[in-house]
Amino acid sequence: MSNEFVVEKKKPNIEEGIIPSGEYLAVVYQEGKTVNVIGTYKNEAGVYGMSTFGYGLDLAKILDL
């Protein structure tokens, strides 16, 4: 994802900003409020694992539109 996609656009076109990587992104909520994003992926054994935690609030807000 480019910095422009994450920070500068108010309503981005998701298809333009995310490059296929096999990673799934999900918004994380705390007490009903958007706080972060977690990434998961399917490994060679076919099991899902966590790839990244901590994409930040800016991306979480964009994905939660």
C-alpha positions as CSV (number, residue, x, y, z in Angstrom):
1,M,0.0,0.0,0.0
2,S,1.2,3.4,-0.8
3,N,1.4,6.2,1.8
4,E,-1.0,8.2,-0.3
5,F,-3.5,5.4,-0.2
6,V,-3.3,5.1,3.6
7,V,-3.1,8.7,4.6
8,E,-4.2,11.1,2.0
9,K,-7.4,9.7,0.5
10,K,-10.8,10.2,2.3
11,K,-12.6,7.4,0.4
12,P,-10.0,5.4,-1.5
13,N,-10.7,2.8,-4.2
14,I,-9.6,-0.3,-2.3
15,E,-8.8,-2.1,-5.6
16,E,-6.3,0.6,-6.6
17,G,-4.4,0.7,-3.3
18,I,-4.1,-2.9,-2.3
19,I,-1.8,-5.3,-4.2
20,P,-2.7,-9.0,-4.2
21,S,-0.5,-10.7,-1.7
22,G,-2.5,-13.5,-0.2
23,E,-2.8,-11.4,3.0
24,Y,-6.1,-10.7,4.6
25,L,-6.7,-7.4,6.5
26,A,-9.2,-6.9,9.3
27,V,-10.1,-3.9,11.4
28,V,-9.5,-4.3,15.2
29,Y,-12.0,-2.7,17.5
30,Q,-11.6,-1.9,21.2
31,E,-14.8,-1.1,23.2
32,G,-16.6,-0.6,19.9
33,K,-14.1,1.9,18.5
34,T,-11.8,1.4,15.5
35,V,-8.2,1.2,16.8
36,N,-5.9,-0.8,14.5
37,V,-5.6,-3.4,11.7
38,I,-4.4,-7.0,11.8
39,G,-3.0,-9.0,8.8
40,T,-3.2,-12.8,8.4
41,Y,-2.1,-15.1,5.6
42,K,-2.3,-18.8,4.8
43,N,1.0,-20.6,5.1
44,E,2.4,-23.5,3.1
45,A,0.6,-26.0,5.5
46,G,-2.7,-24.3,4.8
47,V,-2.9,-22.9,8.3
48,Y,-3.7,-19.2,8.8
49,G,-1.1,-17.2,10.8
50,M,-0.7,-13.6,11.9
51,S,1.5,-11.6,9.5
52,T,1.3,-8.1,10.9
53,F,-0.4,-6.3,13.8
54,G,-0.2,-2.6,14.0
55,Y,-0.9,-1.0,10.6
56,G,-2.2,2.0,12.5
57,L,-5.3,4.0,13.1
58,D,-5.3,5.8,9.7
59,L,-5.6,2.6,7.7
60,A,-8.1,1.2,10.2
61,K,-10.4,4.2,9.7
62,I,-10.2,3.9,5.9
63,L,-11.0,0.2,6.0
64,D,-13.9,0.8,8.4
65,L,-15.8,3.1,5.9
